[in-house]
């Protein structure tokens, strides 16, 4: 055991709650952590837990205001959010002696928790989606329309001060009650304060990942990466599945799934290979199946065996023993550190052997996740692992691998809901097998829709099973699919500045990249009725299309609920009035993504495998309301959050005023991480201006290139020093509304319908004076439902000028 193991594995914890927050009676203890978060404990020996656990790291909350009523019969604790009543009796909690009521009109009958009951919630997530084809039942989460939730920490191991785990008594009660009502974001903040922050991801993790279970050779993998590069399809992470190591092994040593020795027939020079990937902007991860221990044929067997006292002469196997600290230390030093020194950036921990270890209650998956993450953070760079979910607290060990799923429409249809709902347990960085892992039939449409979702999901990792016909190379799906997928994968890399800002906000403000609609609209029923729709960062709403196109319309559809306000399509600028549910339709080339008026999306102007802070940046600005955005940038790798923040704002015209102003302030903070100069291109969506914009850099007027195409005005500003300020004035501004007749013509021209019906529909719409009269006339035509819905979207969107 190395001397510094304790330093590597020790976590920063603060598990002791203030005495002022604690109420004790005999073997019972109540800790009021916040006005809505209460810990309840029972230990027949009266020994309460004041150390950290696998899930809970911090209980040192500022003591909130609360009242205690202590009588001979009961104890009552009252806060602004909860009313706890405990009837004094020995022998432990029961549903008859402990209840907590959530204060607030959340439910007529269901806002009181009785001990022993597990409330039905808005669900959480699952350990894995392995071998699933469609929806599965999810575990309970922390969010509940009835105002409260609980989680049981009684089975969690204790985290010792030297960084190890030890078992606690089995007859104790250790539970946490959350009574935040429908303040879902407040629940999440309290949960993260209790259990730890979501770490910052390295910047490279936010680009596209290439992954395939396939016996690549060193030259074959390089050739494929060059093919992607030549076709302009960017990737930032290269996944090498299990065939990187020896798999054809003597049967007495197992199946070959576990391995740590490079297969030199496939990879004759691993160090050169990994260096080549890095030179091309690709960070690497190797697949790891550790369950079968270390066998005598492994390169590192002998030194590891001697250290652990295993008989080398008899070629005894080194058994996988995650509960043994000596094994764990040797496991990292002998099996992993040499590969990392060679150039491996992080590990894909592919544990599939269940949750049982030689210590009762100790989950080997949690142990692998926790100690791999801690070990990977021993240097200056941010730790990162890629593994399965192991219960509450797993958000501390991103990124999540959801498992091997069927390549089907049913699987795709489940993933948006599954991913956003995982935020209900603070788990925000799921990575799915985009395109599906196994089975299915070749379906170009399904592949395109899956990649579109992947681009607007936490991690976009294309993956497939072994087999010659399972690859996810876009050109294998036909020219049309390749063109669309290429455009979207380029967009993913261009969006990294936006995604990275959300990465920072996830860490600092506990705001997941993907959030269910009800997080921001908890009292609107419609927000609960669109399970596949979600907020994507602070500026976007996304509703992936997860079903096949209508053959006649050549469009795919999805039901969307838009909150109050004015919303615009990210891709085509179509304007929608909010506070309504509509069926939206899109051709295969695009998908429904909406930005609220006043929103802005910072992007790189170009794409490549490298996802560094760009020298050439595009800001996509959506007209119609005031807005602001703060862009966060840092070195993308270091542990400290020494960010540079660049504030942007849009001041839309005031009443009786026709001016609008867009402004970019000089960056603040650690500007050393930024390029010395930066060139901005402003893409103004839906802005109509009577005069050419006036642009000032550092309060001096500059000449700029202005182009107009349809609803888009583009302003190209010359490159300036990074600490420059920018101000753009627009005179005579208004919002460009929708061209209802033009959009309808293009829709009908594409649809495979009779020409007579097309003429009848078009004439009906052109003659209509108002949207309501147009819809009324269309209803009289007795149109097929999907056709009527598609036309209604165009009519109702917002056809007139909105100013």
C-alpha positions in Angstrom: 0.0 0.0 0.0 1.4 3.3 -1.0 1.8 6.0 1.6 -0.3 8.6 -0.1 -3.4 6.4 -0.8 -5.3 8.1 2.1 -4.6 11.5 0.5 -5.9 10.3 -2.9 -9.1 8.7 -1.6 -10.0 11.1 1.2 -13.0 13.3 0.3 -13.8 16.8 1.6 -16.7 16.3 3.9 -18.4 18.2 6.6 -20.9 15.8 8.1 -21.5 17.2 11.6 -24.7 19.2 11.9 -24.8 22.2 14.3 -26.0 21.3 17.8 -28.7 24.1 17.4 -30.3 22.0 14.6 -30.7 18.8 16.6 -33.5 17.5 18.8 -32.9 14.3 20.7 -35.2 12.1 22.8 -33.6 8.8 24.1 -32.6 6.8 21.0 -34.2 9.1 18.5 -32.7 12.1 16.8 -34.2 14.8 14.5 -32.0 17.2 12.6 -33.5 20.3 11.0 -31.1 20.9 8.2 -33.3 23.5 6.4 -36.9 24.5 6.8 -37.8 21.8 4.3 -35.1 19.1 4.9 -35.2 17.1 8.1 -33.2 14.0 9.0 -34.8 11.4 11.2 -32.7 8.8 13.0 -33.2 5.9 15.4 -30.5 3.6 16.9 -31.4 1.1 19.6 -28.0 1.7 21.1 -28.3 5.5 21.0 -25.2 5.9 18.8 -26.0 8.4 16.1 -24.1 8.8 12.8 -22.0 11.9 12.6 -19.6 10.7 9.9 -20.1 11.0 6.1 -21.8 8.1 4.3 -21.6 6.9 0.7 -24.4 9.2 -0.1 -24.3 12.1 2.4 -21.2 14.2 2.7 -22.4 17.4 4.4 -24.8 18.2 7.2 -23.3 21.4 8.3 -26.2 23.6 7.2 -27.0 26.9 8.7 -29.6 26.3 11.3 -33.0 27.5 10.1 -35.8 29.0 12.2 -38.0 26.3 13.7 -40.1 25.7 16.8 -40.0 22.7 19.1 -43.0 21.7 21.2 -41.8 19.0 23.6 -44.4 17.4 26.0 -44.7 14.2 27.9 -46.6 12.6 25.0 -45.0 14.0 21.9 -42.4 16.1 20.1 -43.5 18.6 17.4 -41.1 20.4 15.1 -42.6 23.2 13.1 -40.9 25.1 10.2 -42.2 27.2 7.4 -42.3 24.1 5.2 -43.0 21.2 7.4 -44.8 20.0 10.6 -43.3 16.9 12.2 -45.2 15.0 15.0 -43.5 12.2 16.9 -45.4 10.4 19.6 -42.9 9.3 22.2 -42.6 5.5 22.5 -39.6 3.3 22.6 -38.8 0.5 20.1 -38.4 2.4 16.9 -40.4 4.5 14.4 -43.7 3.3 13.1 -46.4 4.8 10.8 -48.4 5.5 14.0 -45.8 7.4 15.9 -44.1 9.6 13.2 -45.6 11.7 10.5 -44.5 14.9 8.7 -46.9 17.2 6.9 -45.7 19.3 4.0 -47.1 22.8 4.6 -48.8 24.1 1.5 -51.9 23.3 -0.6 -50.2 20.6 -2.7 -52.7 17.8 -2.3 -56.0 17.4 -0.5 -55.1 14.0 1.0 -51.6 13.1 0.1 -49.2 15.7 1.5 -48.5 13.9 4.8 -45.7 11.3 5.1 -46.2 8.5 7.5 -43.0 6.6 8.5 -42.5 3.4 6.5 -44.4 4.7 3.4 -42.5 5.5 0.2 -44.3 8.2 -1.7 -44.9 7.9 -5.4 -42.8 10.6 -7.0 -42.2 11.9 -10.5 -39.6 9.1 -10.7 -35.8 9.1 -10.9 -33.6 6.8 -13.0 -32.4 3.2 -13.2 -29.1 1.4 -12.8 -29.0 0.4 -16.5 -31.0 0.0 -19.7 -29.1 -3.2 -20.6 -31.1 -5.4 -23.0 -34.2 -3.1 -23.0 -36.4 -2.4 -25.9 -38.6 0.6 -24.9 -39.8 1.8 -21.6 -38.9 0.4 -18.2 -40.0 1.2 -14.7 -37.8 3.8 -13.0 -36.8 4.1 -9.4 -38.5 6.8 -7.2 -36.9 10.2 -7.2 -36.9 13.4 -5.1 -39.6 15.4 -6.9 -43.3 15.0 -6.0 -46.3 17.0 -7.0 -47.7 16.3 -3.5 -44.9 18.3 -1.9 -42.5 15.9 -0.3 -40.2 12.9 -0.8 -37.9 10.8 1.4 -34.7 8.8 0.9 -33.4 6.1 3.1 -29.7 6.3 3.9 -29.8 3.6 6.5 -28.1 1.0 4.3 -25.3 3.3 3.2 -21.8 2.5 4.3 -19.9 5.0 6.5 -17.0 6.9 4.8 -14.1 6.9 7.2 -11.8 9.9 7.5 -8.9 8.0 5.8 -11.0 7.6 2.7 -12.3 4.0 3.2 -15.8 2.6 3.8 -17.1 0.5 6.7 -20.3 -1.1 7.5 -22.9 0.4 9.8 -25.4 -1.5 12.1 -28.3 -2.9 10.2 -31.0 -2.0 12.8 -30.7 1.7 12.6 -33.0 4.3 10.8 -31.4 7.1 8.9 -33.8 8.9 6.6 -34.1 12.3 5.0 -37.4 14.1 4.4 -37.6 16.8 1.7 -40.6 19.0 2.0 -39.9 21.6 -0.7 -43.4 21.4 -2.3 -43.1 22.0 -6.0 -39.9 24.0 -5.7 -38.1 21.3 -7.6 -35.0 23.3 -8.2 -34.9 24.1 -4.4 -35.1 20.4 -3.7 -32.1 19.8 -6.1 -30.0 22.5 -4.5 -30.6 21.1 -1.0 -29.8 17.6 -2.3 -26.5 18.7 -3.8 -25.6 20.6 -0.7 -26.2 17.4 1.3 -24.6 14.9 -1.1 -22.0 16.9 -3.1 -21.8 18.9 -6.3 -21.8 17.5 -9.8 -18.2 17.8 -10.9 -17.2 19.9 -13.9 -16.7 17.8 -17.0 -13.6 18.3 -19.1 -14.5 20.4 -22.2 -13.6 17.6 -24.6 -16.4 15.4 -23.2 -19.0 17.7 -24.7 -18.1 16.9 -28.3 -19.1 13.8 -30.3 -17.9 10.4 -29.2 -17.1 7.5 -31.6 -17.7 4.1 -30.1 -18.2 0.6 -31.4 -17.8 -2.9 -30.1 -15.5 -4.1 -32.8 -12.0 -5.6 -33.1 -10.3 -2.5 -34.6 -6.6 -2.6 -35.5 -4.4 0.3 -34.8 -4.2 1.3 -38.5 -7.9 0.5 -39.0 -8.9 2.9 -36.3 -6.7 5.6 -37.6 -8.0 5.1 -41.1 -11.6 5.5 -39.9 -10.8 8.6 -37.9 -9.1 10.1 -41.0 -12.2 9.2 -43.0 -14.4 11.1 -40.5 -11.9 14.0 -40.7 -11.9 14.1 -44.5 -15.7 14.1 -44.5 -15.9 17.0 -42.0 -17.5 14.9 -39.3 -16.0 16.0 -36.0 -15.3 13.8 -32.9 -13.6 14.7 -29.6 -13.6 11.3 -27.8 -12.4 8.0 -29.2 -13.7 5.0 -27.4 -11.8 1.7 -27.8 -14.0 -1.2 -26.7 -12.8 -4.4 -25.1 -10.8 -5.7 -28.0 -7.9 -3.3 -27.1 -6.7 -6.1 -24.8 -6.1 -9.8 -25.2 -9.4 -11.6 -25.5 -8.4 -15.0 -27.0 -7.1 -16.5 -23.8 -6.8 -20.1 -22.4 -10.2 -21.3 -21.2 -8.9 -22.0 -17.7 -8.5 -18.2 -17.4 -12.0 -17.2 -18.2 -13.8 -15.7 -21.2 -11.3 -13.0 -22.1 -13.7 -10.2 -21.2 -11.4 -9.0 -18.4 -8.0 -7.9 -19.6 -5.2 -5.3 -19.1 -2.6 -6.3 -21.7 -2.7 -4.7 -25.1 -3.3 -7.1 -28.0 -0.2 -6.3 -29.9 -1.5 -8.1 -33.0 -4.1 -5.4 -33.3 -2.2 -2.5 -31.6 1.6 -3.0 -32.1 2.4 0.4 -30.7 -0.3 1.6 -28.3 1.6 4.6 -27.1 2.1 5.9 -30.7 -1.6 5.1 -31.3 -2.8 7.1 -28.3 -0.4 10.0 -29.2 -1.8 10.0 -32.8 -5.3 10.3 -31.5 -4.4 13.2 -29.3 -2.6 15.0 -32.2 -5.9 14.8 -34.1 -7.9 16.3 -31.2 -9.3 13.0 -29.9 -9.2 12.0 -26.2 -9.2 8.3 -25.5 -11.0 5.9 -23.2 -10.6 2.1 -22.9 -13.3 -0.4 -22.0 -12.8 -2.2 -18.7 -14.5 -5.4 -17.4 -12.7 -6.0 -14.1 -14.8 -8.8 -12.6 -12.4 -11.7 -13.5 -9.4 -10.3 -11.6 -5.9 -10.6 -13.0 -4.7 -13.8 -14.7 -1.2 -15.1 -15.0 -0.9 -14.2 -18.7 -1.2 -10.5 -18.0 2.0 -8.4 -18.3 1.6 -6.9 -14.8 0.5 -10.2 -13.1 3.8 -11.0 -11.4 4.6 -7.7 -9.6 1.0 -7.4 -8.5 0.8 -11.0 -7.3 4.0 -10.7 -5.3 2.8 -7.5 -3.7 -0.5 -9.2 -2.7 1.0 -12.4 -1.5 -0.4 -14.5 -4.4 1.6 -17.7 -5.3 3.3 -16.8 -8.6 5.0 -20.2 -9.0 1.6 -21.9 -8.9 0.1 -19.3 -11.3 -2.7 -18.5 -8.9 -5.2 -16.0 -10.1 -5.5 -12.6 -8.4 -9.2 -12.5 -7.5 -11.1 -9.2 -8.0 -11.6 -8.0 -4.4 -13.0 -4.5 -4.4 -13.6 -4.6 -0.6 -9.8 -5.1 0.1 -7.9 -1.8 0.2 -4.6 -3.5 -0.5 -6.1 -5.0 -3.7 -7.6 -1.7 -4.7 -4.3 0.1 -4.3 -2.5 -2.4 -6.4 -5.3 -2.5 -8.9 -4.8 1.1 -9.7 -1.0 1.2 -9.6 -0.3 -1.9 -11.6 -3.3 -2.1 -14.0 -4.3 1.5 -14.7 -1.6 4.0 -14.0 0.8 2.6 -16.6 -1.8 2.9 -19.3 -2.6 6.5 -18.2 1.1 7.3 -18.3 1.0 5.9 -21.9 -1.8 8.3 -22.9 -5.2 6.8 -21.9 -7.3 9.7 -20.7 -10.1 7.9 -18.8 -11.7 4.6 -18.3 -15.0 3.0 -19.4 -16.0 0.8 -16.4 -18.3 -1.8 -17.8 -19.4 -3.6 -14.7 -22.3 -6.0 -15.3 -22.0 -8.5 -12.4 -24.6 -7.2 -10.0 -24.4 -5.4 -6.7 -23.0 -8.1 -4.4 -19.5 -8.2 -2.8 -18.0 -10.1 0.1 -19.1 -7.3 2.4 -22.9 -7.4 2.9 -24.5 -4.3 1.5 -21.4 -3.1 -0.3 -22.1 -2.5 -4.0 -19.0 -3.2 -6.1 -20.3 -0.8 -8.8 -20.4 2.0 -6.3 -16.9 1.1 -5.1 -15.5 1.1 -8.7 -17.2 4.4 -9.5 -16.1 6.1 -6.3 -12.5 4.9 -6.2 -11.8 5.2 -10.0 -13.0 8.7 -9.9 -10.9 9.6 -6.8 -7.9 7.9 -8.3 -8.3 9.6 -11.6 -8.3 13.0 -9.8 -4.9 12.4 -8.2 -3.2 14.8 -10.6 -3.9 18.3 -11.8 -6.7 17.4 -14.4 -10.3 16.9 -13.7 -11.3 13.3 -13.0 -13.7 11.6 -15.3 -15.1 8.1 -15.5 -17.7 6.4 -17.8 -19.8 3.9 -15.9 -23.2 2.8 -14.8 -25.5 4.4 -12.2 -25.0 3.1 -8.7 -27.8 4.9 -6.7 -28.2 8.2 -5.0 -24.9 10.2 -4.9 -23.8 8.8 -8.3 -23.9 12.3 -9.8 -20.5 12.8 -8.2 -19.0 10.3 -10.7 -19.9 11.3 -14.2 -20.4 10.2 -17.0 -23.2 7.6 -16.9 -23.3 4.7 -19.4 -26.9 3.6 -19.8 -26.2 0.2 -21.2 -26.8 -2.0 -24.3 -30.2 -1.2 -25.7 -32.2 -2.4 -28.7 -31.9 -0.4 -31.9 -35.6 0.4 -32.1 -38.0 3.3 -32.3 -39.4 2.2 -28.9 -35.9 2.6 -27.3 -35.4 6.1 -28.9 -38.9 7.2 -27.8 -38.0 6.3 -24.1 -34.6 8.0 -23.9 -35.6 11.7 -23.8 -38.0 11.0 -20.9 -35.5 8.8 -19.2 -32.7 11.3 -19.5 -34.6 14.4 -18.2 -36.2 12.5 -15.4 -32.8 11.4 -14.1 -32.4 15.1 -13.0 -34.9 14.2 -10.3 -32.0 12.4 -8.5 -29.4 14.9 -9.6 -28.0 12.6 -12.3 -27.4 14.8 -15.3 -24.8 13.3 -17.5 -26.3 10.2 -19.1 -24.6 8.8 -22.3 -26.7 6.5 -24.4 -25.8 4.2 -27.3 -26.9 6.7 -30.0 -28.4 4.6 -32.8 -29.0 1.7 -30.5 -26.6 -1.1 -29.6 -28.1 -4.4 -30.8 -30.6 -6.0 -33.1 -33.1 -4.0 -35.2 -33.1 -3.4 -38.9 -31.2 -0.9 -40.9 -33.4 2.2 -40.7 -31.9 5.5 -42.0 -34.8 7.5 -40.6 -34.4 6.1 -37.1 -30.6 6.7 -37.2 -31.1 10.3 -38.2 -33.7 11.0 -35.5 -31.5 9.3 -32.9 -28.5 11.4 -33.8 -30.6 14.6 -33.7 -31.6 13.6 -30.2 -28.0 12.8 -29.4 -26.8 16.2 -30.4 -29.4 17.7 -28.0 -28.7 15.2 -25.2 -26.0 15.4 -22.5 -23.4 13.2 -24.2 -23.5 12.3 -27.9 -21.9 8.9 -28.3 -22.5 6.9 -31.4 -22.2 3.2 -30.6 -23.1 -0.3 -31.9 -22.5 -3.9 -31.2 -20.0 -6.2 -32.9 -20.8 -7.3 -36.4 -20.0 -6.2 -39.9 -23.3 -4.6 -40.6 -23.9 -2.7 -37.3 -21.6 0.3 -37.7 -22.9 3.9 -37.2 -20.7 5.5 -39.9 -23.1 8.1 -41.4 -22.3 7.3 -45.0 -23.6 3.7 -44.5 -27.1 5.1 -44.3 -27.3 6.8 -47.7 -26.4 10.3 -48.9 -29.5 12.1 -47.5 -29.0 10.6 -44.0 -25.2 11.3 -44.2 -25.8 14.9 -45.1 -28.3 15.5 -42.2 -26.2 13.6 -39.6 -23.0 15.4 -40.6 -24.8 18.8 -40.3 -26.0 17.9 -36.8 -22.7 16.5 -35.6 -21.0 19.7 -36.8 -23.6 21.7 -34.9 -22.8 19.7 -31.7 -19.2 20.9 -31.9 -20.2 24.4 -32.7 -22.5 24.5 -29.7 -19.7 23.6 -27.2 -19.4 27.2 -25.9 -23.0 27.0 -24.9 -22.8 23.5 -23.6 -19.7 24.3 -21.6 -21.4 27.3 -19.9 -24.2 24.9 -18.9 -21.5 22.5 -17.6 -20.3 25.3 -15.3 -23.9 26.2 -14.2 -24.5 22.5 -13.4 -21.5 22.5 -11.1 -22.0 25.9 -9.5 -25.8 26.4 -9.5 -27.0 22.8 -9.5 -28.8 23.4 -12.7 -28.8 20.3 -14.9 -28.3 20.7 -18.7 -31.5 18.8 -19.3 -34.6 19.5 -17.1 -38.2 18.4 -17.3 -40.6 21.1 -18.2 -42.2 21.0 -14.8 -39.0 22.3 -13.1 -39.8 25.8 -14.3 -43.6 25.5 -14.5 -44.6 23.3 -11.5 -48.2 24.5 -11.3 -49.1 24.1 -15.0 -50.6 20.7 -15.8 -49.3 20.9 -19.4 -45.7 20.8 -18.2 -46.3 17.3 -16.9 -48.0 16.1 -20.2 -45.0 16.4 -22.4 -42.6 13.8 -21.0 -40.2 13.8 -24.0 -39.8 17.6 -24.0 -37.2 19.4 -21.9 -35.2 22.5 -21.3 -31.7 22.2 -22.8 -29.7 24.7 -20.8 -31.1 28.1 -20.0 -32.1 29.2 -23.5 -33.6 26.2 -25.3 -36.6 23.9 -25.3 -36.2 20.7 -27.2 -38.8 18.2 -28.3 -37.1 15.3 -30.2 -39.1 13.5 -32.9 -39.1 9.8 -31.9 -41.6 8.3 -34.3 -41.6 7.7 -38.0 -42.6 10.3 -40.6 -46.1 10.4 -42.0 -45.7 8.9 -45.4 -48.0 11.3 -47.1 -46.8 14.5 -45.4 -43.1 13.4 -45.4 -43.0 15.0 -41.9 -42.4 13.6 -38.4 -44.5 15.0 -35.6 -44.5 15.5 -31.8 -46.8 17.2 -29.3 -45.2 20.3 -27.8 -46.2 22.6 -25.0 -44.8 26.1 -25.2 -44.8 28.2 -22.0 -46.1 31.8 -22.0 -44.1 34.2 -24.1 -42.9 34.4 -27.6 -40.8 31.4 -28.9 -38.8 31.0 -32.1 -37.6 27.9 -33.9 -33.8 27.6 -33.5 -33.4 26.4 -37.1 -35.9 28.3 -39.3 -37.0 31.2 -37.1 -40.7 30.4 -37.2 -42.4 32.5 -34.4 -44.9 30.9 -32.0 -47.1 32.5 -29.4 -46.7 30.5 -26.2 -49.0 29.2 -23.5 -50.5 26.5 -25.7 -50.0 22.9 -26.8 -49.6 22.2 -30.5 -48.6 19.4 -32.7 -45.4 20.4 -34.6 -44.1 18.7 -37.7 -40.7 18.7 -39.2 -39.0 17.1 -42.2 -36.2 14.6 -41.6 -33.6 17.4 -42.0 -34.6 19.2 -38.8 -36.2 18.8 -35.4 -38.2 21.0 -33.0 -35.9 23.3 -30.9 -37.2 26.6 -29.6 -35.6 29.7 -28.1 -37.5 32.3 -26.2 -37.5 35.9 -27.5 -34.5 37.6 -26.1 -32.5 34.4 -26.0 -29.0 34.0 -27.2 -26.8 31.0 -28.1 -23.0 31.4 -28.2 -21.4 29.1 -30.7 -18.1 28.5 -32.5 -18.2 29.7 -36.2 -16.4 26.5 -37.2 -16.1 22.9 -36.2 -13.2 20.5 -35.7 -12.2 17.7 -33.4 -10.6 20.3 -31.2 -13.2 22.0 -29.0 -11.0 24.8 -27.5 -12.3 28.3 -26.6 -12.9 29.6 -30.2 -11.2 32.6 -31.8 -14.2 33.0 -34.1 -17.5 33.0 -32.3 -21.1 33.3 -33.5 -23.8 34.7 -31.2 -27.2 33.6 -32.3 -29.7 36.3 -31.0 -33.5 35.9 -31.0 -35.4 39.2 -31.2 -38.5 40.4 -29.5 -37.7 40.9 -25.8 -34.9 41.8 -23.4 -32.5 39.1 -22.7 -29.0 38.4 -21.2 -26.5 35.6 -21.1 -23.2 35.0 -19.4 -20.7 32.9 -21.3 -18.3 30.9 -19.1 -14.9 29.7 -20.3 -11.8 28.2 -18.7 -9.0 25.9 -19.6 -11.4 23.0 -19.9 -9.2 20.6 -18.0 -8.0 22.0 -14.6 -9.7 21.3 -11.3 -10.1 24.9 -10.2 -13.0 26.9 -11.6 -10.9 29.9 -12.7 -13.4 31.0 -15.3 -13.6 33.9 -17.6 -17.2 35.3 -17.8 -18.4 37.3 -20.8 -21.8 39.1 -20.3 -24.1 39.7 -23.2 -27.4 41.5 -23.3 -30.2 42.5 -25.6 -32.3 45.6 -24.8 -35.4 45.4 -27.0 -37.3 48.5 -27.8 -39.2 50.2 -25.1 -42.8 51.5 -25.6 -42.9 54.3 -28.2 -39.2 53.6 -29.0 -37.9 51.8 -32.1 -34.3 51.2 -31.0 -32.7 47.9 -29.9 -29.3 47.4 -28.5 -27.1 44.3 -28.3 -24.1 44.5 -26.1 -21.0 42.3 -25.3 -19.0 43.3 -22.3 -15.3 42.7 -21.9 -14.6 39.3 -20.2 -14.0 39.3 -16.5 -12.0 36.9 -14.4 -9.3 34.5 -15.8 -8.8 35.9 -19.3 -5.5 34.0 -19.7 -7.6 31.0 -20.8 -9.0 33.0 -23.8 -7.5 33.7 -27.2 -5.7 37.0 -27.5 -8.2 38.2 -30.2 -11.7 37.1 -31.0 -13.9 37.8 -34.0 -17.7 37.9 -33.5 -20.4 37.1 -36.0 -23.9 38.1 -34.8 -26.8 36.1 -36.3 -29.9 38.1 -35.5 -33.0 36.0 -35.8 -36.3 37.6 -36.9 -35.0 41.2 -36.7 -36.3 43.7 -39.1 -34.4 47.0 -39.1 -35.1 50.1 -41.2 -31.4 51.1 -41.2 -28.0 49.4 -41.3 -27.0 48.6 -37.7 -24.4 50.9 -36.0 -21.6 49.0 -34.4 -19.2 50.3 -31.8 -16.1 48.5 -30.5 -14.6 50.1 -27.4 -17.0 53.1 -28.1 -15.5 53.6 -31.5 -17.6 53.2 -34.7 -16.4 50.3 -36.9 -17.4 49.2 -40.4 -19.0 45.8 -40.5 -20.4 43.4 -43.1 -24.2 43.1 -42.9 -26.1 40.5 -44.9 -29.8 39.7 -44.9 -31.4 36.4 -45.9 -35.0 35.7 -45.1 -35.5 36.1 -41.3 -31.8 36.3 -40.6 -29.6 39.3 -40.4 -25.8 38.6 -40.1 -23.4 41.1 -38.8 -19.7 40.2 -39.2 -17.4 42.3 -36.9 -13.7 42.3 -37.6 -11.3 40.6 -35.1 -10.4 42.7 -32.0 -8.5 42.2 -28.8 -10.2 39.9 -26.3 -10.8 42.6 -23.8 -12.9 44.7 -26.2 -16.5 45.8 -25.6 -19.1 45.7 -28.3 -22.4 47.7 -28.8 -24.7 47.3 -31.7 -27.6 49.7 -32.3 -30.7 48.8 -34.4 -33.0 51.6 -35.7 -36.6 51.0 -36.6 -36.7 47.4 -35.4 -39.6 45.0 -35.4 -39.9 41.2 -35.4 -40.3 39.5 -38.7 -43.4 37.5 -38.5 -44.1 34.2 -40.3 -44.9 34.0 -44.0 -47.9 31.8 -43.6 -48.8 31.6 -47.3 -45.2 30.9 -48.3 -44.7 28.2 -45.6 -48.0 26.6 -46.5 -47.1 26.5 -50.2 -43.8 24.8 -49.5 -45.5 22.3 -47.2 -48.2 21.4 -49.7 -45.7 21.3 -52.6 -43.7 18.7 -50.6 -46.7 16.6 -49.4 -47.8 13.6 -51.5 -51.4 14.5 -51.8 -53.8 15.0 -54.7 -53.2 18.3 -56.5 -57.0 19.0 -56.3 -56.8 18.7 -52.5 -53.7 20.9 -52.4 -55.4 23.6 -54.4 -58.5 23.5 -52.2 -56.4 23.8 -49.0 -54.3 26.6 -50.3 -57.3 28.6 -51.6 -59.0 28.2 -48.3 -56.1 29.6 -46.4 -55.4 32.5 -48.8 -59.1 33.6 -48.5 -59.1 33.5 -44.7 -58.9 36.8 -43.0 -57.9 35.5 -39.5 -56.3 32.4 -38.2 -59.6 31.3 -36.5 -61.6 31.7 -39.7 -59.0 29.8 -41.6 -59.1 26.9 -39.2 -62.9 26.9 -39.2 -62.9 26.7 -43.0 -60.3 23.9 -43.0 -62.4 21.9 -40.6 -65.2 21.9 -43.1 -62.9 20.2 -45.6 -62.8 17.1 -43.4 -59.1 16.6 -43.7 -57.1 13.7 -42.3 -56.0 14.4 -38.7 -52.3 14.6 -39.3 -52.7 16.8 -42.3 -55.0 19.2 -40.4 -52.6 19.3 -37.5 -49.6 20.1 -39.7 -51.5 22.9 -41.5 -52.8 24.2 -38.2 -49.2 24.5 -36.8 -48.4 26.9 -39.7 -51.6 28.9 -39.4 -51.6 29.2 -35.6 -47.8 29.7 -35.1 -47.9 33.5 -35.4 -48.5 34.7 -38.9 -48.8 38.4 -38.4 -46.2 41.0 -37.4 -46.0 40.8 -33.6 -45.0 44.4 -32.8 
